[in-house]
Amino acid sequence: MATADYYEDYVLFNTSYSSRQEHEQFLQFSKIFLPCMYVAVFICGLVGNSLVLVIYIFYQKLKSLTDVFLMNLPLADLVFVCTLPFWTYASIHEWVFGKIMCKILLGIYTSNFYTAMLILICITVDRFTAVVQATKTYNEKAKWTSWAKVICLSAWVVSLLVSLPQIIYGDVHHLDKRICGYHNAEISTMVLAIQMTLGFFLPLHVMIVCYSVIIKNLLRVRGFHKHKSLKIIFLVVALFLLTQTPFNLVKLIRSTSWEYDTMTSFQYAIVVTEAIAYLRVCLNPVLYGFVGLKFRKNFWKLMKDTGCLPYLGVSGQQNFSENSSKTCSTSHHAEATSMFQL
């Protein structure tokens, strides 16, 4: 878990052989950079994921398995970002919220991180079945949708179970200041193994396998959606790799030797790559929500109902209506295989 691991690194860094000057520079950097990063991710993630969630609840009926997944993804991210104000305050001052809140927030923080990753896997597999078995999947939407809630509930339960080490061993430690985290070598190794498996290698493996087959099938389809579908595939993979690879790579390198904790440059790498990993929470609403034709239509309805449409410009709505009418004229097969008909 990124935040608790950072505090663990902070403690180890205090006992390193780095110069006092480098140590002070790093602490000064982290006291400024971390709160700014937490606040930025909190604001962007809160607004974006809340908007997606409102549209899915009040404007978009959950007619398909994809809709259920796309509603649970911002929900997990939203709960995740709601823990950031606590870590922001703790990074500036110290942990003042008590032992119970420490355990609860560690559990919420970690379980929702895993939930988002598991749902991301579900979305990938769902897109795979929609493209590879387009006609069969299209005709059995009602059957699969009935299992959507069970699948999502299972993802939340599994995430909670793998977060138990943080909940059980999370505690407030009195060092230079009060810190919420877990400072146990065995627990840290187990947490790292779970994080690398569920949070990186498993989603990456599923993406590579499923999207390779999806691209192969889409290249055979000559339709309106082909090129746009390929673009969204590349965006999905690129977003995951660019945001998650640096931090997981740094964590993997550190696991080979704890001597890296004595290096000032490595401490900077942990903090910066953590910030990059958090960008996923801000970009998910854009990538998995606003690219959908149906979602964009409901977004304009929300803007109209809230009176924001005049400020955004009516021309955008008119252009969208024209594009929607063109889209409706495409073939049944293209609609079934499209990754944009969400």
Short mmCIF file of the C-alpha atoms (twelve columns), coordinates in Angstrom:
data_MODEL
# 
_entry.id   MODEL 
# 
loop_
_atom_site.group_PDB 
_atom_site.id 
_atom_site.type_symbol 
_atom_site.label_atom_id 
_atom_site.label_alt_id 
_atom_site.label_comp_id 
_atom_site.label_asym_id 
_atom_site.label_seq_id 
_atom_site.Cartn_x 
_atom_site.Cartn_y 
_atom_site.Cartn_z 
_atom_site.pdbx_PDB_model_num 
ATOM 1   C CA . MET A 1   0.000   0.000   0.000   1 
ATOM 2   C CA . ALA A 2   1.581   3.201   -1.226  1 
ATOM 3   C CA . THR A 3   0.970   5.600   1.654   1 
ATOM 4   C CA . ALA A 4   1.878   3.210   4.458   1 
ATOM 5   C CA . ASP A 5   4.924   2.070   2.505   1 
ATOM 6   C CA . TYR A 6   6.025   5.655   2.102   1 
ATOM 7   C CA . TYR A 7   5.896   6.187   5.853   1 
ATOM 8   C CA . GLU A 8   7.873   3.014   6.310   1 
ATOM 9   C CA . ASP A 9   10.464  4.371   3.890   1 
ATOM 10  C CA . TYR A 10  10.420  7.628   5.821   1 
ATOM 11  C CA . VAL A 11  11.394  5.813   9.004   1 
ATOM 12  C CA . LEU A 12  14.097  3.782   7.310   1 
ATOM 13  C CA . PHE A 13  15.399  6.894   5.666   1 
ATOM 14  C CA . ASN A 14  15.921  8.553   9.031   1 
ATOM 15  C CA . THR A 15  18.319  5.752   9.967   1 
ATOM 16  C CA . SER A 16  20.226  5.746   6.666   1 
ATOM 17  C CA . TYR A 17  23.732  6.963   5.988   1 
ATOM 18  C CA . SER A 18  22.637  9.829   3.748   1 
ATOM 19  C CA . SER A 19  23.890  13.245  4.637   1 
ATOM 20  C CA . ARG A 20  21.821  15.415  6.910   1 
ATOM 21  C CA . GLN A 21  21.520  18.034  4.198   1 
ATOM 22  C CA . GLU A 22  20.116  15.574  1.651   1 
ATOM 23  C CA . HIS A 23  17.779  14.262  4.304   1 
ATOM 24  C CA . GLU A 24  16.431  17.730  5.050   1 
ATOM 25  C CA . GLN A 25  15.988  18.474  1.347   1 
ATOM 26  C CA . PHE A 26  14.016  15.289  0.838   1 
ATOM 27  C CA . LEU A 27  11.773  15.967  3.836   1 
ATOM 28  C CA . GLN A 28  11.137  19.496  2.604   1 
ATOM 29  C CA . PHE A 29  10.291  18.178  -0.862  1 
ATOM 30  C CA . SER A 30  7.926   15.512  0.470   1 
ATOM 31  C CA . LYS A 31  6.143   17.953  2.785   1 
ATOM 32  C CA . ILE A 32  5.303   20.121  -0.206  1 
ATOM 33  C CA . PHE A 33  4.933   17.581  -3.014  1 
ATOM 34  C CA . LEU A 34  2.854   14.926  -1.235  1 
ATOM 35  C CA . PRO A 35  0.099   17.241  0.086   1 
ATOM 36  C CA . CYS A 36  -0.164  18.995  -3.293  1 
ATOM 37  C CA . MET A 37  -0.391  15.654  -5.058  1 
ATOM 38  C CA . TYR A 38  -2.991  14.306  -2.620  1 
ATOM 39  C CA . VAL A 39  -5.136  17.449  -2.937  1 
ATOM 40  C CA . ALA A 40  -4.944  17.485  -6.754  1 
ATOM 41  C CA . VAL A 41  -5.876  13.806  -7.039  1 
ATOM 42  C CA . PHE A 42  -8.634  14.246  -4.460  1 
ATOM 43  C CA . ILE A 43  -10.268 17.174  -6.287  1 
ATOM 44  C CA . CYS A 44  -9.975  15.713  -9.798  1 
ATOM 45  C CA . GLY A 45  -10.926 12.209  -8.682  1 
ATOM 46  C CA . LEU A 46  -13.846 13.439  -6.584  1 
ATOM 47  C CA . VAL A 47  -15.336 15.587  -9.360  1 
ATOM 48  C CA . GLY A 48  -14.745 13.135  -12.197 1 
ATOM 49  C CA . ASN A 49  -15.866 9.954   -10.452 1 
ATOM 50  C CA . SER A 50  -18.847 11.669  -8.802  1 
ATOM 51  C CA . LEU A 51  -20.006 12.930  -12.187 1 
ATOM 52  C CA . VAL A 52  -19.726 9.472   -13.723 1 
ATOM 53  C CA . LEU A 53  -21.535 7.917   -10.766 1 
ATOM 54  C CA . VAL A 54  -24.394 10.467  -10.877 1 
ATOM 55  C CA . ILE A 55  -24.936 9.856   -14.579 1 
ATOM 56  C CA . TYR A 56  -24.978 6.092   -14.176 1 
ATOM 57  C CA . ILE A 57  -27.388 6.231   -11.240 1 
ATOM 58  C CA . PHE A 58  -29.890 8.841   -12.467 1 
ATOM 59  C CA . TYR A 59  -29.569 8.918   -16.260 1 
ATOM 60  C CA . GLN A 60  -28.186 5.655   -17.553 1 
ATOM 61  C CA . LYS A 61  -30.013 2.404   -17.015 1 
ATOM 62  C CA . LEU A 62  -27.825 -0.572  -16.213 1 
ATOM 63  C CA . LYS A 63  -28.768 -2.618  -19.256 1 
ATOM 64  C CA . SER A 64  -25.538 -4.528  -19.704 1 
ATOM 65  C CA . LEU A 65  -22.694 -6.137  -17.829 1 
ATOM 66  C CA . THR A 66  -20.434 -3.297  -18.965 1 
ATOM 67  C CA . ASP A 67  -22.720 -0.669  -17.421 1 
ATOM 68  C CA . VAL A 68  -22.550 -2.389  -14.028 1 
ATOM 69  C CA . PHE A 69  -18.753 -2.594  -14.188 1 
ATOM 70  C CA . LEU A 70  -18.443 1.034   -15.272 1 
ATOM 71  C CA . MET A 71  -20.587 2.104   -12.323 1 
ATOM 72  C CA . ASN A 72  -18.560 0.131   -9.781  1 
ATOM 73  C CA . LEU A 73  -15.212 1.427   -11.074 1 
ATOM 74  C CA . PRO A 74  -15.854 5.115   -10.206 1 
ATOM 75  C CA . LEU A 75  -17.465 3.992   -6.944  1 
ATOM 76  C CA . ALA A 76  -14.261 2.223   -5.907  1 
ATOM 77  C CA . ASP A 77  -12.130 5.156   -7.035  1 
ATOM 78  C CA . LEU A 78  -14.423 7.605   -5.233  1 
ATOM 79  C CA . VAL A 79  -14.107 5.795   -1.900  1 
ATOM 80  C CA . PHE A 80  -10.369 5.571   -2.515  1 
ATOM 81  C CA . VAL A 81  -9.907  9.343   -2.984  1 
ATOM 82  C CA . CYS A 82  -12.036 10.101  0.083   1 
ATOM 83  C CA . THR A 83  -9.192  8.764   2.242   1 
ATOM 84  C CA . LEU A 84  -6.671  11.201  0.759   1 
ATOM 85  C CA . PRO A 85  -7.586  14.226  2.948   1 
ATOM 86  C CA . PHE A 86  -6.534  12.214  6.017   1 
ATOM 87  C CA . TRP A 87  -3.170  11.308  4.458   1 
ATOM 88  C CA . THR A 88  -2.760  14.924  3.354   1 
ATOM 89  C CA . TYR A 89  -3.095  16.205  6.899   1 
ATOM 90  C CA . ALA A 90  -0.829  13.447  8.239   1 
ATOM 91  C CA . SER A 91  1.883   14.238  5.670   1 
ATOM 92  C CA . ILE A 92  1.888   17.903  6.705   1 
ATOM 93  C CA . HIS A 93  1.581   17.413  10.475  1 
ATOM 94  C CA . GLU A 94  1.191   13.946  11.990  1 
ATOM 95  C CA . TRP A 95  -1.437  11.236  12.483  1 
ATOM 96  C CA . VAL A 96  -4.015  12.596  14.944  1 
ATOM 97  C CA . PHE A 97  -7.021  10.409  14.092  1 
ATOM 98  C CA . GLY A 98  -6.334  7.500   16.445  1 
ATOM 99  C CA . LYS A 99  -5.580  3.803   16.096  1 
ATOM 100 C CA . ILE A 100 -9.088  2.704   15.035  1 
ATOM 101 C CA . MET A 101 -9.279  5.276   12.243  1 
ATOM 102 C CA . CYS A 102 -5.797  4.227   11.180  1 
ATOM 103 C CA . LYS A 103 -6.908  0.623   10.689  1 
ATOM 104 C CA . ILE A 104 -10.174 1.625   8.999   1 
ATOM 105 C CA . LEU A 105 -8.551  4.036   6.559   1 
ATOM 106 C CA . LEU A 106 -5.751  1.602   5.719   1 
ATOM 107 C CA . GLY A 107 -8.395  -1.033  4.975   1 
ATOM 108 C CA . ILE A 108 -10.550 1.332   2.882   1 
ATOM 109 C CA . TYR A 109 -7.561  2.726   1.046   1 
ATOM 110 C CA . THR A 110 -6.169  -0.693  0.130   1 
ATOM 111 C CA . SER A 111 -9.400  -2.608  -0.531  1 
ATOM 112 C CA . ASN A 112 -10.669 -0.003  -2.980  1 
ATOM 113 C CA . PHE A 113 -7.333  0.007   -4.790  1 
ATOM 114 C CA . TYR A 114 -7.660  -3.746  -5.335  1 
ATOM 115 C CA . THR A 115 -11.367 -3.442  -6.179  1 
ATOM 116 C CA . ALA A 116 -10.615 -0.952  -8.951  1 
ATOM 117 C CA . MET A 117 -7.983  -3.280  -10.403 1 
ATOM 118 C CA . LEU A 118 -10.256 -6.338  -10.287 1 
ATOM 119 C CA . ILE A 119 -13.090 -4.424  -11.956 1 
ATOM 120 C CA . LEU A 120 -10.613 -3.247  -14.577 1 
ATOM 121 C CA . ILE A 121 -9.910  -6.927  -15.268 1 
ATOM 122 C CA . CYS A 122 -13.663 -7.588  -15.517 1 
ATOM 123 C CA . ILE A 123 -14.065 -4.751  -18.030 1 
ATOM 124 C CA . THR A 124 -11.242 -6.178  -20.132 1 
ATOM 125 C CA . VAL A 125 -12.744 -9.686  -20.132 1 
ATOM 126 C CA . ASP A 126 -16.193 -8.221  -20.878 1 
ATOM 127 C CA . ARG A 127 -14.835 -6.340  -23.911 1 
ATOM 128 C CA . PHE A 128 -13.062 -9.522  -24.993 1 
ATOM 129 C CA . THR A 129 -16.266 -11.579 -24.993 1 
ATOM 130 C CA . ALA A 130 -18.208 -8.758  -26.678 1 
ATOM 131 C CA . VAL A 131 -15.779 -8.666  -29.601 1 
ATOM 132 C CA . VAL A 132 -14.736 -12.298 -29.986 1 
ATOM 133 C CA . GLN A 133 -18.251 -13.695 -29.503 1 
ATOM 134 C CA . ALA A 134 -20.160 -10.626 -30.659 1 
ATOM 135 C CA . THR A 135 -23.434 -12.152 -31.838 1 
ATOM 136 C CA . LYS A 136 -23.718 -14.678 -29.017 1 
ATOM 137 C CA . THR A 137 -22.898 -12.108 -26.353 1 
ATOM 138 C CA . TYR A 138 -25.286 -9.563  -27.856 1 
ATOM 139 C CA . ASN A 139 -28.160 -12.068 -27.729 1 
ATOM 140 C CA . GLU A 140 -27.429 -13.130 -24.138 1 
ATOM 141 C CA . LYS A 141 -26.993 -9.695  -22.539 1 
ATOM 142 C CA . ALA A 142 -29.843 -10.199 -20.072 1 
ATOM 143 C CA . LYS A 143 -28.374 -13.477 -18.846 1 
ATOM 144 C CA . TRP A 144 -24.903 -12.034 -18.294 1 
ATOM 145 C CA . THR A 145 -26.236 -8.843  -16.720 1 
ATOM 146 C CA . SER A 146 -27.902 -10.899 -13.993 1 
ATOM 147 C CA . TRP A 147 -24.442 -12.062 -12.933 1 
ATOM 148 C CA . ALA A 148 -22.922 -8.583  -12.984 1 
ATOM 149 C CA . LYS A 149 -23.816 -7.702  -9.398  1 
ATOM 150 C CA . VAL A 150 -22.503 -11.056 -8.171  1 
ATOM 151 C CA . ILE A 151 -19.198 -10.522 -9.973  1 
ATOM 152 C CA . CYS A 152 -18.801 -6.989  -8.609  1 
ATOM 153 C CA . LEU A 153 -19.739 -8.099  -5.089  1 
ATOM 154 C CA . SER A 154 -17.137 -10.862 -5.329  1 
ATOM 155 C CA . ALA A 155 -14.513 -8.294  -6.359  1 
ATOM 156 C CA . TRP A 156 -15.310 -6.151  -3.307  1 
ATOM 157 C CA . VAL A 157 -15.170 -9.181  -0.979  1 
ATOM 158 C CA . VAL A 158 -11.864 -10.456 -2.382  1 
ATOM 159 C CA . SER A 159 -10.375 -6.977  -2.078  1 
ATOM 160 C CA . LEU A 160 -11.467 -6.756  1.541   1 
ATOM 161 C CA . LEU A 161 -9.937  -10.142 2.322   1 
ATOM 162 C CA . VAL A 162 -6.550  -9.316  0.810   1 
ATOM 163 C CA . SER A 163 -6.594  -6.021  2.741   1 
ATOM 164 C CA . LEU A 164 -6.875  -7.760  6.114   1 
ATOM 165 C CA . PRO A 165 -3.098  -7.566  6.827   1 
ATOM 166 C CA . GLN A 166 -3.260  -3.759  6.686   1 
ATOM 167 C CA . ILE A 167 -6.348  -3.723  8.895   1 
ATOM 168 C CA . ILE A 168 -4.964  -6.174  11.454  1 
ATOM 169 C CA . TYR A 169 -1.385  -4.927  11.655  1 
ATOM 170 C CA . GLY A 170 -2.027  -1.252  10.992  1 
ATOM 171 C CA . ASP A 171 -1.119  0.880   13.991  1 
ATOM 172 C CA . VAL A 172 0.011   4.337   15.066  1 
ATOM 173 C CA . HIS A 173 3.742   4.485   15.704  1 
ATOM 174 C CA . HIS A 174 5.467   7.200   17.734  1 
ATOM 175 C CA . LEU A 175 8.718   8.140   16.043  1 
ATOM 176 C CA . ASP A 176 9.702   11.666  15.054  1 
ATOM 177 C CA . LYS A 177 5.964   12.103  14.812  1 
ATOM 178 C CA . ARG A 178 2.900   9.879   15.007  1 
ATOM 179 C CA . ILE A 179 2.595   7.790   11.845  1 
ATOM 180 C CA . CYS A 180 -0.154  5.435   10.645  1 
ATOM 181 C CA . GLY A 181 1.192   2.348   8.916   1 
ATOM 182 C CA . TYR A 182 2.587   -1.135  9.348   1 
ATOM 183 C CA . HIS A 183 6.263   -1.630  10.117  1 
ATOM 184 C CA . ASN A 184 6.833   -5.361  9.918   1 
ATOM 185 C CA . ALA A 185 9.202   -6.948  7.391   1 
ATOM 186 C CA . GLU A 186 7.114   -10.104 6.914   1 
ATOM 187 C CA . ILE A 187 3.869   -8.163  6.530   1 
ATOM 188 C CA . SER A 188 5.523   -5.749  4.108   1 
ATOM 189 C CA . THR A 189 6.753   -8.643  1.968   1 
ATOM 190 C CA . MET A 190 3.304   -10.258 1.899   1 
ATOM 191 C CA . VAL A 191 1.608   -6.942  1.089   1 
ATOM 192 C CA . LEU A 192 4.100   -6.289  -1.698  1 
ATOM 193 C CA . ALA A 193 3.476   -9.733  -3.204  1 
ATOM 194 C CA . ILE A 194 -0.308  -9.193  -3.167  1 
ATOM 195 C CA . GLN A 195 0.010   -5.690  -4.557  1 
ATOM 196 C CA . MET A 196 2.281   -6.781  -7.401  1 
ATOM 197 C CA . THR A 197 0.025   -9.736  -8.264  1 
ATOM 198 C CA . LEU A 198 -3.457  -8.194  -8.072  1 
ATOM 199 C CA . GLY A 199 -2.455  -4.619  -8.747  1 
ATOM 200 C CA . PHE A 200 -0.092  -5.046  -11.673 1 
ATOM 201 C CA . PHE A 201 0.890   -8.444  -13.099 1 
ATOM 202 C CA . LEU A 202 -2.609  -9.966  -13.227 1 
ATOM 203 C CA . PRO A 203 -4.275  -6.928  -14.903 1 
ATOM 204 C CA . LEU A 204 -1.304  -6.585  -17.264 1 
ATOM 205 C CA . HIS A 205 -1.443  -10.257 -18.275 1 
ATOM 206 C CA . VAL A 206 -5.215  -10.119 -18.844 1 
ATOM 207 C CA . MET A 207 -4.870  -6.938  -20.917 1 
ATOM 208 C CA . ILE A 208 -2.119  -8.358  -23.111 1 
ATOM 209 C CA . VAL A 209 -3.986  -11.594 -23.832 1 
ATOM 210 C CA . CYS A 210 -7.487  -10.152 -24.277 1 
ATOM 211 C CA . TYR A 211 -6.593  -7.009  -26.179 1 
ATOM 212 C CA . SER A 212 -4.275  -8.923  -28.520 1 
ATOM 213 C CA . VAL A 213 -7.205  -11.103 -29.564 1 
ATOM 214 C CA . ILE A 214 -9.528  -8.067  -29.691 1 
ATOM 215 C CA . ILE A 215 -7.182  -6.218  -32.052 1 
ATOM 216 C CA . LYS A 216 -6.883  -9.280  -34.261 1 
ATOM 217 C CA . ASN A 217 -10.671 -9.553  -34.533 1 
ATOM 218 C CA . LEU A 218 -11.292 -5.841  -35.036 1 
ATOM 219 C CA . LEU A 219 -8.821  -5.720  -37.907 1 
ATOM 220 C CA . ARG A 220 -11.096 -8.158  -39.731 1 
ATOM 221 C CA . VAL A 221 -14.136 -5.932  -39.300 1 
ATOM 222 C CA . ARG A 222 -14.639 -3.204  -41.884 1 
ATOM 223 C CA . GLY A 223 -16.974 -0.799  -40.133 1 
ATOM 224 C CA . PHE A 224 -17.400 2.650   -38.646 1 
ATOM 225 C CA . HIS A 225 -16.093 1.681   -35.225 1 
ATOM 226 C CA . LYS A 226 -12.916 -0.187  -36.088 1 
ATOM 227 C CA . HIS A 227 -10.351 2.568   -35.830 1 
ATOM 228 C CA . LYS A 228 -11.971 4.173   -32.791 1 
ATOM 229 C CA . SER A 229 -12.057 0.804   -31.049 1 
ATOM 230 C CA . LEU A 230 -8.361  0.297   -31.694 1 
ATOM 231 C CA . LYS A 231 -7.631  3.750   -30.303 1 
ATOM 232 C CA . ILE A 232 -9.457  3.060   -27.050 1 
ATOM 233 C CA . ILE A 233 -7.576  -0.228  -26.679 1 
ATOM 234 C CA . PHE A 234 -4.244  1.529   -26.999 1 
ATOM 235 C CA . LEU A 235 -5.393  4.232   -24.575 1 
ATOM 236 C CA . VAL A 236 -6.449  1.643   -21.979 1 
ATOM 237 C CA . VAL A 237 -3.144  -0.209  -22.159 1 
ATOM 238 C CA . ALA A 238 -1.090  2.990   -22.304 1 
ATOM 239 C CA . LEU A 239 -2.872  4.488   -19.286 1 
ATOM 240 C CA . PHE A 240 -2.276  1.379   -17.219 1 
ATOM 241 C CA . LEU A 241 1.378   1.004   -18.230 1 
ATOM 242 C CA . LEU A 242 2.299   4.683   -17.863 1 
ATOM 243 C CA . THR A 243 0.675   5.113   -14.445 1 
ATOM 244 C CA . GLN A 244 1.304   1.747   -12.789 1 
ATOM 245 C CA . THR A 245 4.608   0.482   -14.203 1 
ATOM 246 C CA . PRO A 246 6.984   3.101   -12.670 1 
ATOM 247 C CA . PHE A 247 5.746   2.673   -9.087  1 
ATOM 248 C CA . ASN A 248 5.579   -1.125  -9.280  1 
ATOM 249 C CA . LEU A 249 9.042   -1.218  -10.822 1 
ATOM 250 C CA . VAL A 250 10.439  0.889   -7.986  1 
ATOM 251 C CA . LYS A 251 8.738   -1.349  -5.408  1 
ATOM 252 C CA . LEU A 252 10.101  -4.446  -7.115  1 
ATOM 253 C CA . ILE A 253 13.644  -3.042  -7.156  1 
ATOM 254 C CA . ARG A 254 13.420  -2.135  -3.485  1 
ATOM 255 C CA . SER A 255 12.320  -5.663  -2.602  1 
ATOM 256 C CA . THR A 256 15.618  -7.027  -3.980  1 
ATOM 257 C CA . SER A 257 17.672  -5.051  -1.488  1 
ATOM 258 C CA . TRP A 258 16.694  -2.829  1.432   1 
ATOM 259 C CA . GLU A 259 19.918  -0.875  0.887   1 
ATOM 260 C CA . TYR A 260 18.045  1.183   -1.685  1 
ATOM 261 C CA . ASP A 261 16.270  2.868   1.236   1 
ATOM 262 C CA . THR A 262 19.542  4.569   2.117   1 
ATOM 263 C CA . MET A 263 19.655  6.292   -1.271  1 
ATOM 264 C CA . THR A 264 18.158  9.767   -1.463  1 
ATOM 265 C CA . SER A 265 17.421  9.423   -5.188  1 
ATOM 266 C CA . PHE A 266 15.474  6.244   -4.527  1 
ATOM 267 C CA . GLN A 267 13.317  8.039   -1.957  1 
ATOM 268 C CA . TYR A 268 12.475  10.679  -4.547  1 
ATOM 269 C CA . ALA A 269 11.609  7.915   -7.019  1 
ATOM 270 C CA . ILE A 270 9.148   6.322   -4.567  1 
ATOM 271 C CA . VAL A 271 7.316   9.572   -3.902  1 
ATOM 272 C CA . VAL A 272 7.144   10.694  -7.548  1 
ATOM 273 C CA . THR A 273 6.106   7.314   -8.969  1 
ATOM 274 C CA . GLU A 274 3.430   7.070   -6.278  1 
ATOM 275 C CA . ALA A 275 1.990   10.343  -7.578  1 
ATOM 276 C CA . ILE A 276 2.043   9.008   -11.143 1 
ATOM 277 C CA . ALA A 277 0.226   5.840   -10.040 1 
ATOM 278 C CA . TYR A 278 -2.541  7.952   -8.492  1 
ATOM 279 C CA . LEU A 279 -3.248  9.614   -11.853 1 
ATOM 280 C CA . ARG A 280 -5.220  6.485   -12.746 1 
ATOM 281 C CA . VAL A 281 -7.971  7.625   -10.371 1 
ATOM 282 C CA . CYS A 282 -8.277  10.948  -12.214 1 
ATOM 283 C CA . LEU A 283 -8.079  9.558   -15.757 1 
ATOM 284 C CA . ASN A 284 -10.372 6.544   -15.329 1 
ATOM 285 C CA . PRO A 285 -13.585 8.641   -15.483 1 
ATOM 286 C CA . VAL A 286 -12.460 10.208  -18.764 1 
ATOM 287 C CA . LEU A 287 -11.326 6.964   -20.357 1 
ATOM 288 C CA . TYR A 288 -14.137 4.651   -19.255 1 
ATOM 289 C CA . GLY A 289 -16.965 7.161   -19.132 1 
ATOM 290 C CA . PHE A 290 -16.736 10.074  -21.488 1 
ATOM 291 C CA . VAL A 291 -15.588 8.031   -24.506 1 
ATOM 292 C CA . GLY A 292 -18.940 6.211   -24.575 1 
ATOM 293 C CA . LEU A 293 -21.557 7.587   -26.983 1 
ATOM 294 C CA . LYS A 294 -24.398 6.720   -24.650 1 
ATOM 295 C CA . PHE A 295 -22.596 8.246   -21.692 1 
ATOM 296 C CA . ARG A 296 -21.889 11.500  -23.540 1 
ATOM 297 C CA . LYS A 297 -25.555 11.779  -24.471 1 
ATOM 298 C CA . ASN A 298 -26.544 11.445  -20.815 1 
ATOM 299 C CA . PHE A 299 -23.834 13.918  -19.861 1 
ATOM 300 C CA . TRP A 300 -25.479 16.560  -22.078 1 
ATOM 301 C CA . LYS A 301 -28.817 15.762  -20.443 1 
ATOM 302 C CA . LEU A 302 -27.275 16.345  -17.020 1 
ATOM 303 C CA . MET A 303 -25.770 19.645  -18.162 1 
ATOM 304 C CA . LYS A 304 -29.156 20.707  -19.522 1 
ATOM 305 C CA . ASP A 305 -31.014 19.744  -16.333 1 
ATOM 306 C CA . THR A 306 -28.512 21.571  -14.125 1 
ATOM 307 C CA . GLY A 307 -28.579 24.696  -16.307 1 
ATOM 308 C CA . CYS A 308 -24.904 24.417  -17.312 1 
ATOM 309 C CA . LEU A 309 -25.554 23.933  -21.032 1 
ATOM 310 C CA . PRO A 310 -25.582 27.654  -21.982 1 
ATOM 311 C CA . TYR A 311 -22.128 28.042  -20.434 1 
ATOM 312 C CA . LEU A 312 -20.751 25.045  -22.340 1 
ATOM 313 C CA . GLY A 313 -22.247 26.061  -25.701 1 
ATOM 314 C CA . VAL A 314 -25.211 24.591  -27.550 1 
ATOM 315 C CA . SER A 315 -23.168 23.828  -30.656 1 
ATOM 316 C CA . GLY A 316 -21.441 20.963  -28.885 1 
ATOM 317 C CA . GLN A 317 -24.796 19.337  -28.207 1 
ATOM 318 C CA . GLN A 318 -25.889 19.823  -31.814 1 
ATOM 319 C CA . ASN A 319 -22.689 18.264  -33.131 1 
ATOM 320 C CA . PHE A 320 -23.123 15.368  -30.755 1 
ATOM 321 C CA . SER A 321 -26.708 14.808  -31.992 1 
ATOM 322 C CA . GLU A 322 -25.510 14.697  -35.575 1 
ATOM 323 C CA . ASN A 323 -22.790 12.202  -34.714 1 
ATOM 324 C CA . SER A 324 -25.276 10.076  -32.788 1 
ATOM 325 C CA . SER A 325 -27.649 9.902   -35.751 1 
ATOM 326 C CA . LYS A 326 -24.788 8.766   -37.978 1 
ATOM 327 C CA . THR A 327 -23.776 6.153   -35.444 1 
ATOM 328 C CA . CYS A 328 -27.265 4.688   -35.302 1 
ATOM 329 C CA . SER A 329 -27.076 3.853   -39.006 1 
ATOM 330 C CA . THR A 330 -24.208 1.390   -38.575 1 
ATOM 331 C CA . SER A 331 -24.668 -2.348  -38.798 1 
ATOM 332 C CA . HIS A 332 -25.788 -4.638  -35.996 1 
ATOM 333 C CA . HIS A 333 -22.465 -6.456  -36.006 1 
ATOM 334 C CA . ALA A 334 -20.451 -3.271  -35.689 1 
ATOM 335 C CA . GLU A 335 -22.597 -2.170  -32.768 1 
ATOM 336 C CA . ALA A 336 -22.124 -5.464  -31.004 1 
ATOM 337 C CA . THR A 337 -18.341 -5.441  -31.390 1 
ATOM 338 C CA . SER A 338 -17.795 -1.747  -30.721 1 
ATOM 339 C CA . MET A 339 -16.023 -0.725  -27.540 1 
ATOM 340 C CA . PHE A 340 -17.740 2.643   -27.753 1 
ATOM 341 C CA . GLN A 341 -21.333 1.472   -27.501 1 
ATOM 342 C CA . LEU A 342 -21.195 1.520   -23.720 1 
# 
